[in-house]
Amino acid sequence: MTDAPTTRNRRPIAILTYHQIAPAPPKGTPYRSLVVAPQDFARHMQILHRLGYQGLSMSALMPYLRGEKEGKVFGITFDDGYQNNLEHALPVLQRLGFSSTCYVVSQRMGQTNVWDAEKGIPQVPLMNGAQLQQWIAGGQEAGAHTRHHVHLPAMHAAQCEDEIRGCRAELEQLLGVPVQHFCYPYGEYTSAHIQQLMQSGYLSATTTQPGRAYAASSWWELRRVSVVRRTSRWGLLLKVLTGFKDRQA
C-alpha cells in the first residue's frame, strides 16, 4: 500500500500479539480467546527462552528487522494496555530478561476497555499513568494505539491526525521517553494513515494480519502472530518457528 522503506531481516521474525494475561472469563463470554492464563503465558515465554530465543520490544527488535543484527529473537506486543499485563506478564518478562511493547490507548488510561462494551466483552481495568510508568521502569516499552481506540477508516483526516499524533504526544509527555511504534486499532488502516504515521515520526506500525515479518515487509504494515487462550506450547512453536501462520496470511 506504500512505497515506504521495508525491512531487511534475512530470516522471518515472529512478532507475538497478546491482549489480556488473566484467568479465563466464564464460558460463553465474547472474545474469551483473547484472555491468556498467566501460567500459560509463563510457559510460552519459558519454552522460547530454553530454546535460546530472546523476546524483544519493537525498539529492541528494530536492528534485527533492519538486517543490522542476526539472532534467535521474536517480538512481544500487548494490545490496549490492560492492568493485568503489569500484574501477570511483567514479572515473567523481567525474570527472563525479555522486553516487550504495550500499545496504549492514551485517553483511556485508568479506565476500562469501553470500546468493547457493545460486544458484551467484560470491562477490565487499563493501566493508569502511574502503572504505565511502572511498566517502563520494569524495562518494557509503550507504543501508541490511538487516543480513544477508534476505527480510523471511519474518521475524517483531521480526526485521524489527532488520534495518531495526539496519542504519541500524550504518552511522551507522561513518560518522558520516545514513543515510536504504533498499532492500528482493529487492524484497520489505509495508505493515508500510513502517510500520517510517517509524517508523525513513528518508526513502525503493526497490524492484525497473520504471519511473521519477512524481508521487504513494510515498516508500517508489519504482520503479527496472534497468541490466544488455547495456544499450546507446541502450537506456539509452530507459529514462531515455521511458516504455519504465514500460509494463512
C-alpha positions, 0 to 999 in steps of 0.5 A: 500500500506504500512505497515506504522503506521495508525491512531487511531481516534475512530470516522471518521474525515472529512478532507475538500479539497478546491482549489480556494475561488473566484467568479465563472469563466464564464460558460463553463470554465474547472474545474469551480467546483473547484472555491468556492464563498467566501460567500459560503465558509463563510457559510460552515465554519459558519454552522460547527462552530454553530454546535460546530465543530472546523476546524483544520490544519493537525498539529492541527488535528494530536492528534485527528487522533492519538486517543490522543484527542476526539472532534467535529473537521474536517480538512481544506486543500487548494490545490496549494496555490492560492492568493485568499485563503489569500484574501477570506478564511483567514479572515473567518478562523481567525474570527472563530478561525479555522486553516487550511493547504495550500499545496504549490507548492514551485517553483511556488510561485508568479506565476500562476497555469501553470500546468493547462494551457493545460486544458484551466483552467484560470491562477490565481495568487499563493501566493508569499513568502511574502503572504505565510508568511502572511498566517502563521502569520494569524495562518494557516499552509503550507504543501508541494505539490511538487516543480513544481506540477508534476505527480510523477508516471511519474518521475524517483526516483531521480526526485521524491526525489527532488520534495518531499524533495526539496519542504519541504526544500524550504518552511522551509527555507522561513518560518522558521517553520516545514513543515510536511504534504504533498499532492500528486499532482493529487492524484497520488502516489505509495508505493515508494513515500510513502517510500520517504515521510517517509524517508523525515520526513513528518508526513502525506500525503493526497490524492484525494480519497473520504471519511473521515479518519477512524481508521487504515487509513494510515498516508500517504494515508489519504482520503479527502472530496472534497468541490466544487462550488455547495456544499450546506450547507446541502450537506456539512453536509452530507459529514462531518457528515455521511458516504455519501462520504465514500460509494463512496470511 
